[in-house]
């Protein structure tokens, strides 16, 4: 944190040059509205909400495939945040760097939105389930004694997405009141699409033969499973940095596959699938499908330019869910 503060202080003079470019409280299309998001899902939500509003400069910081848990801001990132009109971030353990950045902003009228704060009591602590691998060098007793760590993957709940989009829209209407009707109209249309997707997920789970997912991987989908009453088992928690599972973890998960009669073993998009394959090889039948879910943590700016959206990825996840629950 000290290093980050030093970087911020060293560039304040440079940032001041750009401060005049900020469009806080814009009342006309001639003034640019600068909005910065950390992750792709929020970038895409904002893109939908501001659709039709000209002169919006929308920036996604994590646009090169690096995920939330390993992101470190550059000097350029800090400069952008310092003078923007709205900054939207997740707000969990991975975003600790944000505190220092916000203390040094030049644009004192900037609106910042912390997603975990918006969701309040509905944010869940990370859950270490039976069979999960402990963090490297950490035992169960240590885990219990540490401060609770909250599950940051709130965007993987379509229900959360509706709440967050409405909050972002509300703040945009305050920041840029001249275009509030555009924001309200766009938000209404987009939340209707989210409602439809939410119903499709609920229907898929209701009609499923299986009600448990098993991930030979990290598990960032807890919000999604709790939304629809699903159970799960996994090798690691969603924010884990581990990539190698112990023999005990593999054996436990393989036995769960056999015990529950699961026909699929799941992984996330950034995984090479080795753990999932090893679990499969240790089951009795060894014929399970390997199903990939996209956690929306490694979506790049290039993919966004080529048409990838939050809705398109979550619909692919819905198809993966249908396969995994057969």
C-alpha positions in Angstrom: 0.0 0.0 0.0 2.9 2.4 0.8 4.3 1.8 -2.7 0.9 2.5 -4.3 0.6 5.7 -2.3 4.0 6.9 -3.4 3.1 6.2 -7.0 -0.1 8.2 -6.7 1.6 11.1 -5.1 4.3 11.2 -7.7 1.8 11.5 -10.5 -0.7 14.0 -9.0 0.9 16.9 -10.9 0.6 15.0 -14.1 -3.0 14.1 -13.4 -3.9 17.7 -12.8 -3.2 18.5 -16.4 -5.9 16.0 -17.4 -8.4 17.0 -14.7 -10.1 19.6 -17.0 -11.1 16.7 -19.3 -13.5 15.4 -16.6 -17.2 15.8 -17.3 -18.7 15.5 -13.9 -22.3 16.6 -13.7 -22.5 16.9 -17.5 -25.6 18.7 -18.8 -25.0 18.4 -22.5 -23.7 16.0 -25.1 -20.7 18.3 -25.7 -19.2 17.3 -22.4 -17.6 13.8 -22.1 -18.6 11.5 -19.3 -15.7 9.3 -18.2 -16.6 6.0 -16.6 -14.1 3.4 -15.4 -14.9 -0.2 -14.4 -12.5 -2.8 -13.2 -14.1 -6.0 -14.6 -15.8 -7.0 -17.8 -19.4 -7.8 -16.5 -19.7 -4.2 -15.1 -18.2 -2.7 -18.2 -20.9 -4.5 -20.3 -23.7 -3.5 -17.9 -22.7 0.1 -18.1 -22.4 -0.1 -21.9 -26.0 -1.2 -22.0 -27.2 1.5 -19.6 -25.5 4.3 -21.5 -26.5 3.1 -25.0 -27.5 6.0 -27.2 -25.7 8.6 -25.0 -22.9 10.1 -27.0 -19.6 11.3 -25.6 -19.2 8.6 -23.0 -15.7 7.3 -22.5 -16.1 3.9 -21.0 -12.9 2.1 -19.8 -12.4 -1.5 -18.6 -9.1 -1.7 -16.6 -8.8 -5.5 -16.7 -9.0 -5.8 -20.5 -6.1 -8.1 -21.2 -7.4 -11.3 -19.6 -5.8 -10.9 -16.1 -8.4 -11.8 -13.5 -9.5 -9.8 -10.4 -7.3 -11.8 -8.0 -4.0 -11.0 -9.6 -4.6 -7.5 -11.0 -2.2 -4.7 -10.1 -3.0 -1.2 -11.4 -0.5 0.7 -13.5 0.4 4.3 -13.2 -1.8 5.0 -16.2 -4.7 3.3 -14.5 -4.3 5.4 -11.4 -4.2 8.6 -13.5 -7.5 7.6 -15.2 -9.2 6.8 -11.9 -8.0 10.1 -10.4 -9.9 12.2 -13.0 -12.9 10.1 -14.0 -16.6 10.9 -13.2 -17.6 7.4 -12.1 -15.5 4.5 -10.9 -17.1 1.0 -10.3 -15.3 -1.8 -8.6 -16.0 -5.1 -6.8 -14.7 -4.1 -3.4 -13.4 -7.3 -1.9 -10.0 -8.5 -0.8 -8.6 -8.3 -4.4 -9.5 -4.6 -4.5 -7.6 -3.5 -1.5 -5.5 -1.2 -3.8 -8.6 0.9 -4.5 -8.6 2.5 -1.0 -5.3 4.2 -1.7 -6.4 5.3 -5.2 -9.6 6.9 -4.0 -7.9 8.8 -1.2 -5.9 10.7 -3.8 -8.5 11.5 -6.5 -8.3 14.9 -8.1 -11.9 15.0 -9.2 -13.6 15.3 -5.8 -17.1 15.0 -7.4 -16.3 11.6 -8.7 -18.9 8.9 -7.9 -17.5 5.5 -6.7 -19.6 2.4 -6.5 -18.4 -0.6 -4.5 -20.5 -3.7 -5.6 -20.1 -5.5 -2.3 -21.4 -2.5 -0.4 -24.4 -2.2 -2.7 -25.3 -5.8 -2.0 -24.8 -5.5 1.7 -26.0 -8.4 3.8 -26.5 -10.6 0.8 -22.8 -10.9 0.2 -21.5 -14.3 1.3 -18.4 -15.3 3.1 -16.2 -17.8 1.3 -17.2 -21.3 2.2 -14.7 -24.1 2.7 -16.8 -27.2 2.1 -15.9 -30.8 2.9 -13.2 -32.1 0.6 -11.9 -28.7 -0.4 -8.1 -28.0 -0.5 -6.9 -25.6 2.1 -4.8 -22.6 0.9 -1.1 -23.5 0.7 0.6 -23.5 4.1 -2.7 -23.0 5.9 -4.5 -25.5 8.1 -8.2 -25.6 9.1 -7.4 -23.9 12.5 -5.7 -21.0 10.8 -8.7 -20.6 8.5 -11.1 -20.4 11.4 -9.0 -17.8 13.2 -8.6 -15.4 10.3 -10.9 -12.5 9.5 -13.7 -13.7 7.2 -13.1 -13.3 3.4 -16.0 -12.5 1.3 -16.8 -14.2 -2.0 -16.2 -11.5 -4.6 -17.9 -13.3 -7.6 -21.2 -11.4 -7.2 -21.6 -10.9 -10.9 -22.2 -14.6 -11.5 -25.7 -14.2 -10.0 -28.2 -12.9 -12.5 -30.3 -11.7 -9.5 -27.4 -9.7 -8.2 -26.8 -8.3 -11.7 -30.3 -6.8 -11.7 -29.7 -5.1 -8.3 -26.3 -3.8 -9.4 -27.5 -2.5 -12.7 -30.3 -0.5 -11.1 -27.8 1.0 -8.6 -25.4 2.0 -11.4 -28.3 3.5 -13.3 -29.5 5.4 -10.3 -26.0 6.9 -9.7 -25.7 7.8 -13.4 -29.0 9.7 -13.3 -27.5 11.8 -10.5 -24.2 12.3 -12.1 -25.6 13.1 -15.6 -29.2 14.2 -14.9 -29.6 15.6 -18.5 -29.7 12.0 -19.8 -31.5 10.3 -16.9 -34.5 9.3 -19.1 -32.1 7.5 -21.5 -30.5 5.6 -18.6 -33.9 4.7 -17.1 -35.2 3.4 -20.4 -32.1 1.4 -21.1 -32.0 -0.1 -17.6 -35.6 -1.2 -17.8 -35.0 -2.9 -21.1 -31.9 -4.6 -19.9 -33.3 -5.8 -16.6 -36.2 -7.4 -18.5 -33.5 -9.4 -20.4 -32.0 -10.4 -17.1 -35.4 -11.3 -15.7 -35.9 -13.6 -18.7 -32.5 -15.3 -18.2 -33.2 -15.7 -14.5 -36.4 -17.5 -15.3 -34.6 -19.8 -17.8 -32.0 -20.7 -15.1 -34.8 -21.5 -12.6 -36.6 -23.6 -15.1 -33.5 -25.5 -16.0 -32.8 -26.4 -12.4 -36.4 -27.3 -11.7 -36.4 -29.8 -14.6 -33.0 -31.2 -13.9 -32.3 -34.8 -12.9 -29.3 -33.8 -10.7 -29.1 -31.0 -8.2 -25.3 -31.1 -7.5 -22.4 -29.7 -9.4 -18.8 -31.0 -8.9 -15.9 -28.8 -9.9 -12.4 -30.2 -10.3 -11.3 -26.6 -10.0 -11.8 -23.3 -8.2 -15.5 -22.6 -7.5 -16.6 -19.0 -8.2 -20.3 -20.0 -8.7 -21.6 -20.1 -5.2 -24.0 -17.1 -5.7 -25.4 -18.9 -8.8 -25.9 -22.2 -7.0 -27.6 -20.6 -4.0 -29.9 -18.6 -6.2 -31.4 -21.8 -7.5 -31.0 -24.2 -4.6 -28.1 -26.3 -6.0 -25.4 -28.1 -4.0 -21.8 -28.3 -5.0 -18.4 -29.8 -4.3 -15.1 -28.4 -5.5 -11.3 -28.6 -5.2 -10.8 -25.0 -4.2 -12.7 -21.9 -3.1 -13.4 -19.3 -5.8 -10.6 -17.0 -4.8 -7.9 -19.6 -4.3 -4.5 -19.3 -5.9 -3.9 -23.0 -5.8 -3.6 -25.0 -9.0 -2.5 -28.4 -7.7 -4.9 -30.7 -5.8 -3.7 -33.2 -3.3 -4.3 -36.9 -3.7 -6.8 -36.8 -0.8 -8.9 -34.1 -2.6 -8.9 -35.9 -5.9 -10.0 -39.2 -4.2 -12.7 -37.4 -2.2 -14.2 -35.8 -5.3 -13.9 -39.0 -7.4 -15.8 -40.8 -4.7 -18.5 -38.1 -4.6 -18.9 -38.5 -8.4 -19.5 -42.2 -7.9 -21.7 -41.8 -4.8 -24.0 -39.2 -6.5 -23.9 -40.9 -9.9 -22.8 -37.6 -11.6 -22.3 -37.8 -15.3 -20.3 -34.5 -15.5 -17.2 -33.0 -13.9 -16.9 -29.2 -14.3 -14.1 -26.7 -14.6 -13.7 -23.0 -15.3 -12.6 -21.4 -18.6 -9.1 -20.5 -17.5 -8.2 -24.0 -16.3 -6.3 -26.7 -18.3 -8.7 -29.3 -16.9 -6.0 -31.5 -15.5 -7.6 -31.8 -12.1 -11.0 -32.6 -13.6 -9.4 -35.2 -15.8 -7.6 -36.8 -12.9 -10.9 -37.0 -10.9 -12.5 -38.6 -13.9 -9.7 -41.2 -14.1 -10.3 -42.1 -10.5 -14.0 -42.8 -10.8 -15.4 -46.2 -11.3 -16.9 -45.6 -14.8 -14.3 -43.0 -16.1 -16.8 -41.8 -18.6 -18.0 -38.5 -17.3 -18.2 -35.4 -19.5 -15.9 -32.5 -18.8 -18.1 -29.3 -18.8 -16.6 -25.8 -18.9 -18.2 -22.8 -17.1 -17.1 -19.2 -17.8 -16.5 -17.2 -14.7 -16.2 -14.0 -16.7 -12.9 -13.3 -15.1 -10.6 -13.6 -18.1 -12.8 -11.8 -20.8 -10.6 -9.4 -22.8 -11.3 -6.1 -24.3 -10.9 -7.7 -27.7 -13.6 -10.2 -27.0 -15.9 -7.4 -26.0 -15.2 -5.6 -29.2 -16.0 -8.8 -31.1 -19.4 -9.2 -29.5 -19.0 -11.0 -26.3 -21.5 -9.8 -23.7 -22.5 -10.6 -20.1 -25.7 -12.1 -21.4 -24.1 -14.2 -24.1 -21.6 -15.7 -21.6 -24.3 -16.4 -19.0 -26.5 -18.1 -21.6 -23.5 -20.3 -22.5 -23.2 -21.1 -18.8 -26.9 -22.0 -18.8 -26.2 -24.6 -21.5 -23.3 -25.9 -19.5 -25.5 -26.1 -16.4 -28.1 -28.1 -18.3 -25.5 -30.5 -19.4 -24.0 -30.8 -15.9 -27.4 -31.5 -14.3 -28.4 -34.4 -16.5 
